[in-house]
Amino acid sequence: MSQARRHWLTLGFTALALATLGVVWWLGTGLFANTWPNKTTPSMEYMRNYFWSVGVVAAGIVGVWGFALAAVRTAALDSQAKTAQRESELNAQKHQSEAFATAINLLGQHGPDNFAIRLGAVYALESIAKSSTELHGPIFETLCAYVRQEAPAATGDSDAKNPDVVVQAILTVIGRRKPARDPEDFRLNLRKTDLRKCDLSKGHFENALLIMTHLTGATLKKTHLEGANLKRASLEGANLMKAHLEGANLWRANIKRTNLKEANLQGAKFHGVLFDEFTDLTDADLRGAIYIPAKQGYNLKDTVQGNDPAHWPDDDEPGAWDRGEDEADDNVS
């Protein structure tokens, strides 16, 4: 119990005790003074009324004291319950912190024979993130850092290998997290990583930093990439069918041979994008998109497959078509 609460309880009980003594004195010397035996000989009816009145007052005093004591007991029990709850929360936080540290340590166990240990660590971190709001952000920042460390973007024209089992597991875990629990201004940082042939389908990668990321041959079907930064990313041969790319930045991204059927590209930025006749935009929605290449001999609309069923911006829509008249913002963010 806090010191302030003890102080107020002491004052309250002192006031109640003084009030009780005052009532007893008042009964003895004031209200019923003329009925005391040493002053007069009261009648039976008068004595009966006297004792009834005293009994009522005494019952009231007992009731007030009983209520006060019950209130104190309730307050004490409430304080004990809150203390126990705080201790339980602190113990839970301590346990989660220890589990987090242990999982991070296991994730760092390198070597071909330890992949199962690292895999278990990934799923342990996912479990902790689900139960701890405080550790949710740090856990996914750590997992992204692991991918950047273990799967850096390949240099040159090296052949794409099957994705590392642990890296794929991390991408799956990242994709199925609940973005609503992300800290404010949180962004997945997977820039300059090699995610070729990886499966990110149906995953949540909204606003992710995928700058210069290799996604050649990756599966991104129905993936949420709203607002993602895909500047200079290689999406060649990737499956982005029905992907959510609203507001995505595709500045100089490579979308050659990419399947963008029914993809939502509303508000996407296409300046300098690389494409070919195998890029498929059948039924894709590009309304509101900007910087769509429309130069002589480098016209996206006239080159890609499925251009007729696609939903394009109006020909006179400002900023929609890049005809070489203006330069788009090339700043990498």
C-alpha positions, 0 to 999 in steps of 0.5 A, a space after each residue: 500500500 502506498 504511503 499516501 494511501 496509508 496517510 489518508 486511511 490514518 486520517 479517515 479512521 482518526 476522524 471516524 473515531 472522534 465522530 464516534 466518541 462525539 456521538 457517545 458523548 452526545 447520547 450521554 449528556 445531551 439527547 437522552 440526558 433526562 432519562 438517566 436513572 440518577 436524574 429521574 425515574 423514567 416510565 417503562 415507555 420512556 425507557 423502551 424508547 430510550 433503549 430503542 434509540 440508543 440501539 439504533 444509533 449503536 447499530 449505525 455506528 457499528 455499521 459505519 465501522 464495519 463499512 470502513 473496515 470492509 473498505 480497507 480490506 477491499 483496498 488492501 486486497 485490490 492492492 495485493 492483486 495489482 502487485 501480484 499482477 505487476 509481478 506477473 507481468 514483470 516475470 512474463 517480460 523477463 521470460 520473453 526477454 530471455 526467450 528472445 535472447 536465446 532465440 537470437 543466439 540459436 539463430 546465429 548458429 551457423 554451419 550446414 548441420 545447424 539449419 534445423 536449430 536456426 529454423 526452430 529459432 525463427 519460429 520461436 521468434 514468431 511466437 514471441 512476436 505474437 505475444 509481446 507488443 514490445 518485442 514485435 518490432 525488434 524481432 522483425 528488424 532482426 529477421 530482416 537483418 538476418 536476410 540482408 546478412 545471409 542473402 545479400 544481392 548477388 553480383 554479376 550474372 551468377 545463377 539463381 540457386 534455390 533459396 536458403 531454407 531459413 531465409 525462406 522461412 523468415 520471409 514466410 514468417 514476415 509475410 504472415 505477421 499482422 502489420 497493424 502491430 508494427 511500431 509507428 513508421 516501421 518499414 521492412 528493410 530487405 534492400 539489396 537482398 537476393 530473393 530469387 525464386 523465393 515465395 512471398 505469395 500472399 505475404 504482407 510487405 507493405 511499404 517494404 524497402 526492396 531497393 535493388 533487391 533481386 526478385 527474379 523468378 520469385 513468386 509474389 502472387 497476391 502479395 501486398 506490396 502497397 507503397 513498397 520501394 522497388 527502385 532498381 529491383 529485379 522482378 524479371 520472370 517473377 509471378 506478380 499475378 493479382 499482387 497489390 502494388 498500389 503506390 509502389 515505386 518501380 523506378 528502373 525496376 526490371 519487369 521483363 518477362 514478369 507476370 503482372 496479370 490482374 495486378 493492382 498498380 494504381 498510383 505506381 511509379 514506372 519511370 525508367 522501368 525495364 520491360 519487354 514483349 513478354 511482360 504481361 499486364 493483362 487486366 492489370 489496373 494502372 489507373 493513377 500510375 505515373 511516369 509510364 514509358 511512352 517514348 518513341 520506340 520505348 512505349 510500355 503500352 504498345 509493347 507488353 502483352 495484355 495491353 488492351 484488357 489492362 486499365 490505363 490512365 487517360 492519355 491527357 492525365 498529367 504525369 501519367 505518361 513519360 514522353 521524355 519531356 520531364 525528368 522524374 525524381 531519381 532520389 533513392 529513399 
